[in-house]
Structure formats: structure tokens, C-alpha cells
Amino acid sequence: MVVKVYGPDYANPKRVIVCLIEKEIEFETVHVDGFKGEHKQPEYLKLQPFGLLPVIQDGDYTLYESRAILRYYAEKYKDQGTDLLGKTLEERGLVEQWLEVEAHNYYPPIYNLVMNILVSPLLGLPSDPKVIQESEEKLGKVLDIYEERLSKTKYLAGDFFSLADLSHLPFTHYLMNQMKKEYMFRERKHVSAWWDDISNRPSWKKVLQLYKYPI
Ligand SMILES: N[C@@H](CCC(=O)N[C@@H](CS)C(=O)NCC(=O)O)C(=O)O
């Protein structure tokens, strides 16, 4: 059964797509125009009642929340493609820990930066300089902790690439490219090397080649 991924142009869906590529899972994509509000239409809300992208359909199984989808496929196809969960329960615990750090410590400030620096101007909405400044400070503090961690291990959960690293790709891509905030990574040696490593994986390059960002 081919997995259907909705909204491949957007950042959270790209998190799912890069995982499917790493896991060598066949998929197809369904274009959803967020700027036209297609994700708020009744047909889409039947699949994702919160009106957010992505959602996947796998036969008659439907799943939303990008990180839940990552965990589902990494576990379901544990022995296929790249192992993204670690080999032992202890490694798995660390993958989960850093996935949670990404979701609760890293994502909120980077999301605010993306919204205020890239998205708001495009929608003709005002950006909030205070939010930008505070979010940048918060993100900097998170990156200090990453720098410390990555001085000891090659990747976040240990010396193996995992879901925890992969989950950072789509939003960090904005920071390092469209947002011109790459100094935040470049001034931290280990964080900088980590980004070069994970963003040069063939899976991520393929995502960027196949699906453009809308911004
Ligand atoms: N926690 C959700 C977040 C999904 C999300 O915010 N997706 C964005 C696209 S990158 C979206 O649908 N934004 C449209 C909106 O907020 O109306 C997930 O990880 O799937």
C-alpha cells in the first residue's frame, strides 16, 4: 500500500517525507494549498480535524501529528531502511528524549521566528520585533545545550543518526537559508558540523529537490 502524504510543500509534512525516504517506504503526495485555506475545508477536516498539515493515509489508516507519524513508521519498519530508533532500549530512551526536546524546546522559538520573519510579511500581517528578539534568545540558549551535547556525541541521541536529528531538518532549513540566521549555528562549532552532516543526507536533498518550500 502506497502511503499518501498531504501538503508536501510545507515544513511539518517534510519531516514525515524525509522519514519515509530514510525508511524506503513508497509514498505519494497530495498537494494542499495552505495559502488558499484548503486545509480548513470540510473534506480535509475529516482527515485532520485541527486543520493542520500533514496527515497521512495508509490504506484505510489515517494518522496526523508529524512526530507521531515518524514514530509509527520508524517502529513499523524497524528493519527496513535506516534504523532511526537506536538498537537498545536505552538508545531508544535517548531518541525519545531528544525528540521531546525538539518538540518542546527547539520548535516553539524557531516556529515563532519563521512566522514573524517569513510568514507574516507574506500574509500582510505585522511582525512582532519583541517576539523575534525573545525567540532568538530562547533558541540561542537551546543551541548552547545542543553544543554541549554534540561535543560529546556525533548526533543528539548518541553516535547514530535518529528521528531526533531528522525532526530538526525542515524548520532549521528556513533558519539557515531563507531567514539568514545561519550565524546562530555557525558560531557553535559542533552544532554547525551536526547541521552540515544531517542536511547533506541524500534523503533531505531529495526532499528539497522534489518539493519546494512555498516561501
Ligand atoms: N504539531 C503539528 C503541527 C502541524 C502544523 O503546524 N503544520 C503547519 C504547516 S508546516 C500548518 O498546517 N499550518 C497551517 C495553519 O496553522 O493553519 C504536526 O507536527 O503535525
Ligand as a Chemical Component Dictionary entry (heavy atoms), coordinates in Angstrom:
data_LIG
# 
_chem_comp.id                   LIG 
_chem_comp.type                 NON-POLYMER 
_chem_comp.pdbx_formal_charge   0 
_chem_comp.three_letter_code    LIG 
# 
loop_
_chem_comp_atom.comp_id 
_chem_comp_atom.atom_id 
_chem_comp_atom.alt_atom_id 
_chem_comp_atom.type_symbol 
_chem_comp_atom.charge 
_chem_comp_atom.model_Cartn_x 
_chem_comp_atom.model_Cartn_y 
_chem_comp_atom.model_Cartn_z 
_chem_comp_atom.pdbx_ordinal 
LIG N1  N1  N 0 2.072  19.596 15.574 1  
LIG C1  C1  C 0 1.667  19.543 14.187 2  
LIG C2  C2  C 0 1.907  20.926 13.589 3  
LIG C3  C3  C 0 1.405  20.997 12.166 4  
LIG C4  C4  C 0 1.489  22.408 11.586 5  
LIG O1  O1  O 0 1.520  23.419 12.294 6  
LIG N2  N2  N 0 1.529  22.459 10.239 7  
LIG C5  C5  C 0 1.552  23.708 9.541  8  
LIG C6  C6  C 0 2.261  23.526 8.210  9  
LIG S1  S1  S 0 4.000  23.404 8.416  10 
LIG C7  C7  C 0 0.136  24.116 9.220  11 
LIG O2  O2  O 0 -0.675 23.282 8.871  12 
LIG N3  N3  N 0 -0.164 25.412 9.322  13 
LIG C8  C8  C 0 -1.422 25.926 8.921  14 
LIG C9  C9  C 0 -2.176 26.633 9.989  15 
LIG O3  O3  O 0 -1.628 26.839 11.096 16 
LIG O4  O4  O 0 -3.313 26.991 9.712  17 
LIG C10 C10 C 0 2.461  18.463 13.457 18 
LIG O5  O5  O 0 3.620  18.260 13.823 19 
LIG O6  O6  O 0 1.926  17.802 12.565 20 
# 
loop_
_chem_comp_bond.comp_id 
_chem_comp_bond.atom_id_1 
_chem_comp_bond.atom_id_2 
_chem_comp_bond.value_order 
_chem_comp_bond.pdbx_ordinal 
LIG N1  C1  SING 1  
LIG C1  C2  SING 2  
LIG C1  C10 SING 3  
LIG C2  C3  SING 4  
LIG C3  C4  SING 5  
LIG C4  O1  DOUB 6  
LIG C4  N2  SING 7  
LIG N2  C5  SING 8  
LIG C5  C6  SING 9  
LIG C5  C7  SING 10 
LIG C6  S1  SING 11 
LIG C7  O2  DOUB 12 
LIG C7  N3  SING 13 
LIG N3  C8  SING 14 
LIG C8  C9  SING 15 
LIG C9  O3  DOUB 16 
LIG C9  O4  SING 17 
LIG C10 O5  DOUB 18 
LIG C10 O6  SING 19 
# 
